[in-house]
Amino acid sequence: MWSIGELAERAGATVKTVRYYSDQGLLPEAARSSGGHRRYGPEALDRLGLIRSLRTLDLPVAEVTRVLEREEVLEDVIAGQLRELGSQLTALRWREAALQLLRDCAGEERADRLRLIGAIGTSPNTEVLARFWRRLLPLRLPAGLVSSILDEAVPQPPADPTPDQVLAFARLHALADEFCRNDCRPAPLAEEGYRPAVFYQGLGEAYALARTDLLAFRPPGDEALDCFVAAHADSRGLRDTPAFRRELSAGLAQGADPVMVRYWKLTAEVSRAPEPTMGATHHWLQTALDQRLGPTGDA
């Protein structure tokens, strides 16, 4: 049996450290001396080495306890620590990019940029952007459809952003937040027989078909354009005719929303992905429809 001091000496640790782990229940004593002092067996040396190794990785005492009680949970504990460390690194990268943004901007821009950055912090999330889309989408859409739209429309903050991406995300956040707080437009009255789920499902299919051509810098194929027009027609219970296409082209030309134009521009700046945004794909299909109709509006 070793005393606490002897165990500490053999392990290259301090008595205070050994006592702390013993008090936390991580290092059970084997016996007590006649004077009530703790005594440890040789197995305590191996256990103390394991504890110190785990603590070297900054595992909290609670997680160390879990590993000591059930060694098979070590993989889960490591995975959890890696996720936490990844979040911390992302926050540091955002902080670095934000500081670079403030350092490199003109003096008259600094106050405005500092306000934008302060609104998102160094661990930005997409709650405001999701709320923005929930305000825009019709009520009572199927939950799965809403989820798929949000996945496509809401850009995720880059894990390793450039200063320009931080600025774009901050501006996008401000745009969505201002819209949610200040936009008081009444909800549009739905046409009789209008089926929004059919509309948004159809648009999703049209965008998926068009993106292959868009990435290859080709005009959209007939299938993508027909699907785009059908989404509008079927949702209103109408047929895809030349007259309907002329009406649709005119309506889309009048319906450009500056808020959405700004939203999609900032989204592209945030993501910087080769995959086009929903807004870019929609505009491309709209342009293709206009071109197919020709200058006189004939199909």
Secondary structure, 3 states (H helix, E strand, C coil): CECHHHHHHHHCCCHHHHHHHHHCCCCCCCEECCCCCEEECCHHHHHHHHHHHHHHCCCCHHHHHHHHHCHHHHHHHHHHHHHHHHHHHHHHHHHHHHHHHHHHCCHHHHHHHHHHHHHHCCCCCCHHHHHHHHHHCCCCCCHHHHHHHHHHHCCCCCCCCCHHHHHHHHHHHHHHHHHHHHCCCCCCCCCCCCCHHHHHHHHHHHHHHHHHHHHCCCCCCHHHHHHHHHHHHHHCCCCCCHHHHHHHHHHHHHCCCHHHHHHHHHHHHHHCCCCCCHHHHHHHHHHHHHHHHCCCCCC
